[in-house]
């Protein structure tokens, strides 16, 4: 799994932690030695972080207030 095609094909599995220790080690060694693949890894890792931070559902304020009032009423 040391070439670029294999590394890029397994990148999502690597980021998700779904590879064996041996496969993770092979990919890590490849990333250490291959700047184009490392750039792809960095991009995907950063993209995941942005999506995780920005794509969070939030309850509308009026719903949050109704829930808070219901909780207070139960106390």
BELRAZI-V417834 format. One line per field, one symbol per residue. phi: phi as a letter, one per 20 degrees, with the letter a starting at -180 (. if undefined). burial: b if it has 24 or more other ideal C-beta (glycine too) atoms within 12 Angstrom, else e. A space follows every 50 residues. Layout:
phi=???
burial=???
//
This chain:
phi=.eefgffffegffffemddfgfffffffffffdcfffffffgffffffff fffeddfcfggffffffffffffff
burial=beeeeebbebbeebbeeeeeeeeeeebeebbeeeeebeebbeebeeeeee eeeeeeeeeeeeeeeeeeeeeeeee
//
